[in-house]
Amino acid sequence: MSPSDPRERFLVPQELDGARLDVVLARHVRDRSRTRLQSLVREGLVTVDDVPVTRPNTAVAAGSRIALDLPEPRAPAAPVAGAGERAPLDVLYEDEALIVVDKPAGLVVHRNDRYPAATLADMAVAQFGELPSIQGEHRPGIAHRLDRLTSGVLLLGRTTEALEAIKAQFQARTVAKTYLALVHGDPRFDSDWIETSIGPSADGRGRFKVVPEGEGRAASTYYEVRERFHGFAYVELRPRTGRTHQLRVHLHSIGLPIVGDWTYKHAGALKVPLPAEAPPMDRQALHAHRIELDHPVTGKRVSFESPLPGDIETLLDWLRTGELSPGAGA
């Protein structure tokens, strides 16, 4: 690609048949981040077979003609940029009471001392207008949260009544959540419950740890192995409680730290570190895939899903086809 040519055109190769559009773009356009390429898709600057496509997770077929306009690269954003400088939130569902968004990794859910602006809550108000703040002015519409480097489906209440109804369901543990993760290690069982209490670590770094029964807060996580690799596994997680860092702490406690989660692992503890030639994972490979609850107005049971993001999907595909897949080289 010539730097002076703002228009890029190419065909989807056979090995990426059925892959997400943003994954295909990231493989081909090396001088733009995946996040920036996703923004270009949402801005209508990408076509597939001459038809504009605005959802980054759209599956594309081998041989499809991809064309995209490439504006001059943006200057790096300031650490505390205004919410309006980000691409709009990816909305999975919206009605008069409920908003469901697909949170990207790296976006803080609501303001705190470390992140005083440019949060998901700020962006939601800019995009949807005034939202109820029943937990303080810095948490408009927020019914629950995801860690900054965790991606996936997240709920917001559009009215005070709806937000209170959603939060009541979380407190009653009637909201069903499903996460997907890539972990280091070989799970002992194909499925099992992790039921240990979690409390704050004494290291002063905001971390948590498993503590003896009677201390901390009880936590319960069910895991099920979807795929195994040599030294790695792709797992589905269904937490019954919602403690801070619960999934990350629970998996670490049984020797299955999440790939890319440097808060809860160190390189010396990994029996099989991620090879240098593997696709990069710059955050914990943890994704909030699905959420199910009673609609706060109709009472009907509803569910919403967020597709696996490109960085995790790319690494998963590499594990499936690389030397770490079961039986490779046999």
C-alpha positions in Angstrom: 0.0 0.0 0.0 1.4 3.4 -0.9 1.2 6.0 1.8 -0.1 8.5 -0.8 -3.0 6.3 -1.9 -6.0 6.9 0.4 -8.0 4.1 -1.1 -7.2 0.5 -0.4 -8.6 -2.5 -2.3 -8.0 -6.2 -1.9 -9.7 -9.6 -2.0 -10.4 -11.8 1.1 -8.0 -14.7 1.1 -9.3 -18.3 1.3 -7.8 -18.8 4.8 -10.0 -16.0 6.2 -13.3 -17.3 4.7 -16.0 -16.5 7.2 -13.8 -14.3 9.4 -15.0 -11.0 10.9 -14.5 -7.9 8.7 -12.3 -6.2 11.3 -10.1 -9.2 11.6 -9.6 -9.3 7.8 -8.8 -5.6 7.7 -6.3 -5.9 10.6 -4.5 -8.7 8.7 -4.2 -6.6 5.6 -3.8 -2.9 6.8 -0.8 -3.0 9.0 -0.4 0.7 9.7 -3.8 1.2 11.4 -4.9 -0.3 14.8 -7.8 -2.7 14.9 -9.8 -0.2 17.0 -9.2 2.5 14.3 -10.2 0.1 11.5 -13.4 -0.7 13.4 -14.1 3.0 13.6 -13.7 3.3 9.8 -16.2 0.5 9.3 -18.7 2.2 11.6 -18.2 5.5 9.7 -19.2 3.9 6.5 -15.8 4.0 4.9 -15.6 0.3 4.1 -17.4 -1.6 1.4 -17.7 -5.4 0.7 -18.4 -6.2 -2.9 -19.3 -2.5 -3.4 -21.9 -2.5 -0.6 -21.2 -0.3 2.5 -20.9 -2.3 5.7 -21.0 -0.6 9.1 -20.7 -3.5 11.6 -17.1 -4.6 12.3 -18.2 -8.1 13.2 -19.8 -8.8 9.8 -18.6 -12.2 8.4 -17.0 -12.0 4.9 -16.5 -14.7 2.4 -13.3 -15.7 0.6 -12.9 -13.8 -2.7 -15.0 -10.8 -1.5 -13.8 -7.4 -2.7 -12.9 -5.1 0.2 -12.4 -1.4 -0.3 -11.8 1.2 2.3 -11.0 4.9 2.4 -7.9 5.6 4.6 -7.8 9.1 6.0 -4.5 10.4 7.3 -3.6 8.7 10.6 -5.0 10.5 13.6 -2.7 11.9 16.2 -2.6 9.8 19.4 -5.5 10.7 21.7 -4.7 12.5 25.0 -5.0 10.2 28.1 -8.1 12.2 29.2 -9.9 12.9 25.9 -13.5 14.0 25.6 -16.1 11.4 25.0 -17.0 13.0 21.7 -13.5 12.1 20.3 -14.3 8.4 20.4 -16.4 6.4 17.9 -20.0 5.9 19.0 -20.8 2.9 21.3 -21.8 -0.2 19.4 -25.5 -0.7 20.3 -26.7 -4.3 20.4 -30.2 -3.4 21.5 -32.2 -0.3 22.4 -35.7 0.6 23.6 -37.4 3.1 25.9 -36.1 1.4 29.0 -33.0 -0.6 28.2 -29.7 0.0 26.3 -27.3 -2.9 25.5 -23.9 -2.0 24.2 -20.8 -4.0 23.1 -18.0 -2.5 25.3 -14.6 -2.6 23.6 -11.5 -3.5 25.7 -9.7 -0.5 27.0 -12.8 1.6 27.8 -13.5 2.3 31.5 -17.2 1.9 32.4 -17.5 4.9 34.7 -15.4 7.7 36.2 -12.9 7.2 39.1 -9.8 8.9 40.4 -7.6 7.4 37.8 -10.0 7.9 34.8 -11.9 11.2 35.4 -13.4 11.4 31.8 -13.9 9.7 28.5 -15.6 6.7 30.1 -18.4 4.5 28.7 -20.9 6.4 30.9 -19.7 9.7 29.5 -20.1 8.4 26.0 -23.6 7.0 26.7 -24.8 10.3 27.9 -23.4 12.0 24.8 -25.0 9.4 22.6 -28.4 8.8 24.3 -29.0 11.9 26.3 -29.6 12.1 30.1 -29.6 8.8 32.0 -30.6 8.1 35.6 -27.9 8.3 38.2 -29.0 6.3 41.2 -25.5 5.5 42.3 -23.9 8.9 41.9 -23.5 11.4 39.2 -20.5 9.7 37.7 -22.5 6.4 37.0 -25.4 7.5 34.7 -27.3 4.5 33.5 -24.8 2.0 34.7 -26.4 -1.3 35.9 -23.2 -3.3 36.3 -19.6 -3.0 35.2 -16.8 -4.8 33.3 -13.1 -4.4 34.0 -11.4 -1.8 31.7 -9.6 -4.5 29.7 -12.6 -6.9 29.4 -14.8 -6.6 26.4 -18.4 -7.5 25.8 -22.1 -7.0 26.5 -23.1 -4.4 29.1 -26.5 -3.1 30.2 -27.6 0.4 30.9 -31.0 1.6 32.3 -32.7 4.4 30.5 -35.1 5.3 33.3 -34.8 5.3 37.0 -37.4 2.5 37.3 -35.7 0.4 34.7 -32.3 0.8 36.2 -33.6 -0.1 39.7 -35.3 -3.2 38.2 -32.1 -4.4 36.5 -30.0 -3.8 39.6 -32.5 -5.7 41.7 -32.1 -8.7 39.4 -28.4 -8.6 39.8 -28.8 -8.5 43.6 -31.2 -11.5 43.4 -28.7 -13.3 41.1 -31.4 -13.9 38.5 -29.2 -12.4 35.7 -27.4 -15.1 33.8 -24.0 -14.1 32.4 -21.7 -16.1 30.1 -18.0 -15.2 29.5 -15.4 -16.6 27.1 -11.7 -16.8 27.9 -8.4 -18.1 26.7 -6.3 -19.5 29.6 -2.9 -20.8 30.2 -2.7 -24.4 31.5 -4.5 -27.7 31.1 -7.8 -27.8 33.1 -8.1 -30.9 35.3 -11.8 -31.3 34.5 -13.9 -30.6 31.5 -16.3 -28.7 33.7 -16.3 -27.8 37.4 -17.4 -25.2 40.0 -14.9 -22.9 41.7 -16.4 -21.9 45.0 -13.9 -20.0 47.1 -14.2 -16.7 48.9 -12.4 -13.6 47.5 -11.0 -10.7 49.4 -8.6 -7.8 48.8 -4.9 -8.5 48.5 -2.6 -6.8 51.1 -0.2 -5.6 48.4 -1.9 -2.2 48.0 -2.2 -2.6 44.2 -6.0 -3.0 44.0 -5.7 -6.8 43.5 -7.9 -9.5 45.0 -7.1 -13.1 46.1 -8.8 -16.3 47.3 -9.1 -16.2 51.1 -10.1 -18.8 53.7 -13.7 -19.6 54.3 -15.3 -17.1 56.6 -13.1 -14.2 55.2 -13.9 -12.0 52.3 -17.0 -12.6 50.3 -18.3 -15.9 48.9 -17.9 -16.3 45.2 -19.0 -19.1 42.8 -17.9 -19.7 39.2 -18.8 -22.5 36.8 -16.4 -23.3 34.0 -16.6 -25.6 31.0 -13.8 -26.3 28.5 -14.8 -25.6 24.9 -11.4 -26.5 23.3 -8.0 -27.7 24.6 -4.6 -26.9 23.1 -1.1 -27.8 24.3 -0.7 -25.6 27.4 -3.8 -23.5 26.7 -7.6 -23.9 26.8 -10.7 -22.0 25.5 -13.2 -21.9 28.3 -16.8 -20.8 28.9 -17.5 -19.2 32.3 -20.8 -18.7 34.1 -20.4 -16.8 37.4 -23.2 -17.1 39.9 -21.9 -14.2 42.0 -20.3 -10.9 40.8 -17.3 -10.1 42.9 -14.6 -7.7 41.7 -12.1 -9.5 39.4 -13.9 -12.8 40.3 -13.3 -14.7 37.1 -9.6 -13.6 36.9 -8.9 -14.5 40.5 -10.8 -17.8 40.4 -9.0 -19.0 37.3 -5.7 -17.9 38.6 -6.3 -19.8 41.9 -6.7 -23.2 40.1 -3.6 -22.7 37.9 -5.4 -21.3 34.8 -4.5 -17.6 34.5 -6.1 -15.8 31.7 -3.9 -15.1 28.7 -2.8 -11.4 28.7 -3.7 -10.8 32.3 -0.5 -9.6 33.9 -2.2 -8.5 37.1 -2.9 -12.1 38.1 0.1 -13.9 36.7 3.8 -13.5 36.1 5.9 -15.1 33.4 7.7 -17.5 35.7 4.5 -19.1 36.7 3.5 -20.1 33.2 4.2 -23.7 32.2 3.6 -22.8 28.5 4.0 -19.1 27.8 2.5 -17.7 24.6 5.1 -18.0 21.8 6.6 -14.9 20.5 5.2 -15.6 17.0 1.6 -15.8 18.3 -0.8 -12.9 17.5 -0.4 -10.3 20.2 -2.8 -10.2 23.2 -2.5 -6.7 24.8 -5.1 -7.3 27.4 -6.7 -10.1 29.3 -8.4 -12.5 26.8 -11.8 -12.3 28.6 -15.0 -11.4 26.9 -18.6 -11.0 28.3 -20.3 -13.0 25.6 -24.0 -13.3 26.7 -26.4 -11.9 29.3 -29.9 -13.0 30.1 -32.5 -11.2 32.3 -36.1 -10.3 32.7 -36.9 -7.1 30.7 -37.4 -4.3 33.2 -40.7 -3.3 31.7 -42.3 -6.3 30.0 -40.9 -8.9 32.4 -40.2 -11.1 29.4 -37.0 -13.1 29.6 -34.5 -11.7 27.0 -30.9 -12.3 26.1 -28.2 -10.4 24.3 -24.9 -11.6 22.8 -21.7 -9.9 21.8 -19.5 -11.7 19.2 -16.0 -12.7 20.1 -13.8 -9.7 19.4 -11.1 -9.8 16.7 -8.0 -10.0 19.0 -9.3 -13.1 20.9 -10.7 -14.7 17.7 -7.3 -14.2 15.9 -5.4 -15.8 18.7 -7.9 -18.6 19.0 -7.6 -19.3 15.2 -3.8 -19.4 15.6 -4.0 -21.9 18.4 -6.3 -24.1 16.3 -4.0 -24.1 13.3 -0.6 -23.8 15.0 1.8 -26.2 16.6 -0.1 -25.9 19.9 -3.3 -27.5 18.6 -3.9 -31.1 19.8 -2.3 -33.7 17.6 -0.2 -31.2 15.7 2.8 -32.9 14.2 1.5 -36.3 15.0 
